[in-house]
Amino acid sequence: MTMVVVMLAFAALFYFDVHKLLHVKAVSRNAGDAAALAGARWQAISLNLTGDLNLAQALAHIESLSAGQPPGADAEAIEELQRRIAFAGPVFGFMAAQQAAKNNGIFNQPQFADSLRAHISIVETEYVQTLPEPFAPMPPYGNAWMEYADMLRVFVENGLAVDAAWTYFGAYANTNHLLLNPAFYDAIAGRSWCWFHNNAMDTLQNYSDWTEWGDLPLILRARPVNAEVFGLHLQRFGVIDRIPVLNPDLSWAETFTRLRNARADADPELLEDYDANWAYYSGRWSSWSARIPEGFPWDADIRPEFNYGGADAAVSIRTETERHTGFQGGDTVNWTAGAKPFGALEGPARPNTYGLVLPAFTDVRLIPIDATLSAGGGALRPGWLEFIMIYLPDYIAHGPSVLPPGNWYAQQLRTWEQNQFRQSGIQWILANSARCHRPPPGSGGGSSGGTMHGH
C-alpha cells in the first residue's frame, strides 16, 4: 500500500512538472513574440521618421537651390536628426522589447546582462579609440560613445529579460576561419563526425595543438550609420544629383519633380560644392526569393510588394524551471522569435523600390527566425559574440589555458584540444564514412550547420 501511495504521489508530481514546463513554454513564446514585435514596431517608427525627414530634406533643398544658396542650417539639422534616429530609435526598441517580455511574465536573465556588460567594456576601450562618433560628421558631440555605454549600462542595471541579435561595429572581415563558424562548435558538442568528414577532415586528421590555427582575420570597424541592435540596414549618399524619379501616383512625386527642376535651373558653380545627404536602403533590402535557393517549400508565393528583407528584430528568451521529480535539476526553455516592419508604396510597390527611404511602413508581423537577416552568423547565440570578440583572440595568442570556464564555446574548444577526442572521431569516420551524406544545395545543411531554429 505504501509503495502504491508513493507511486501515485510521484505520478502526480510528474504531471505537475509536465504542466509547469508546458506553461513556461507558453509564457516564453508569448513573451518572445511580444518582444520581437515591440522591437519591430520601433524599427517601423524609425524608418517612417527617416522617410519623413527625406521629404523635409527635399523641401529644404528646393528652397536653397531656388535662392541660389548652399545648403542651409535646416538641411544640416535634418541630416543630424536622421543620423540620431537611425542610431537611437532601435535602441529604444530594445528597451521596449525588455518591457514587453517582463509584462508577459519573463524574469531577468543574468547571462544576458553579463554578455552586454562585456560589450560595454569594448565600447569604452575600443570604440572610443578606433571609431568615429556615432553622429559624425555632425559637430560637436565628442562624448557620444561614453554616453552610449552609459545607456547600455542602464539596461544591465535594470536587468535583461531578452537578448537580441547584435551586430557589433567591430566585426571580422570574413568568416572563412574555422574558429569563426558556429557549426564547428556544434559538431564538437554533438560528436557530429559526419560534419567533420564533410567540412573539416584535414583539420581533424592533422591538428596537433593551438599554435596551428594562425591569425584571425582582420577586424573591420564599421561606420556607425545603423544601431548595433535592431539595425535599420540603411546607408547614406551625400549628392544632389541622386534624386529618384517617383511614380506620378505617389504622394511625394511632385516634391521631387520640383527638386529636379530646381537643380536643373541652378548655377553649375553652386552645384559643384553642393552637398545633399539622403537616407537610402542598403543592399540588405533585397528580395527574399532572390536570396533563398530554388525549390524552397513555400506555402504560397510572396506578394511582390512584401518580397523584401532588410530591418528585422530577432530576440531570444531563456527561462529555467525547477522539477519536483527527477534528480538532475530543472529544465531550460529557450525561445527565439523574429518580427519585421512591413508596408508598401502606392501601386502597390516595395518600400525600397526607389532606393530612397520614404514613409511606407504600416504594420509589423512575426516572421520565421531563419528568415531574419540579423540572426545570421551566430548573432543570436548566447555567448557567441562575447566569445569571438574577447575570449577567442586570447586563445589564439596564449592557448587553451586562458579559456574561461563559463562560456559554452570555450568549453567545446577545450574538448577539441583533447587528442583522445579527435582520435575517436577519426576512428568513427574510418568505420562509418559511408553513412555520411552531404546535403544537396538549398536543403538547409552544409558547412553552416543547417538551421538551429526550426520553429
Beta strands, then each sheet from edge to edge (+ up, - down):
strand 1: 163-164
strand 2: 170-172
strand 3: 219-221
strand 4: 234-238
strand 5: 277-281
strand 6: 313-321
strand 7: 331-343
strand 8: 361-367
sheet 1: 1+ 6- 7+ 8-
sheet 2: 2+ 3-
sheet 3: 4+ 5-
end
